[in-house]
Amino acid sequence: MMDRNALVPVMAVAIVNGIFSPWVLAVFVLYPIWYPFWAPPYSQAVYMVSALILSTLTVMISGVPAALYERFAPDGSGKVAAAIWLGCALLLTLPAVPNALRALGFGG
C-alpha cells in the first residue's frame, strides 16, 4: 500500500501542469461544454476551473500506471508505485515547463 504523503509531490506537479500547460487554453475555450449555465462566466473563474480540471486529469492519468503496477506486481511495493506515479506526472508536465520557466523569468 502506498504512503499517503507520496501524493503531495504528485499534486504539486499536477498544479504546475494545470496552471502552465498549453492545453489549458483548449479547456478554457471549451468552457460552454463543461461550465455550469448558472455560474457567471467571468474569465478569471473559467480559467481557474480550467486549470483545476487539467490538474485533476494529470493526477488521474498519471495514476493509472502506478495502479497497474500495484495490481500486477508480485510484491506491489508502495514506494515504487509512488515513484511511477510521480514520474508519469512529470512526463505529462513536460509541455508546461517552457511556460513555467518563462513565468519565472528564465525563458526568452
ABEGO torsion letter per residue (X at the ends): XBBAAAAAAAAAAAAAAAAABAAAAAAAAAAAAABBAABBBBAAAAAAAAAAAAAAAAAAAAAAAAAAAAAABAAGBAAAAAAAAAAAAAAAAAAAAAAAAAAAGABX
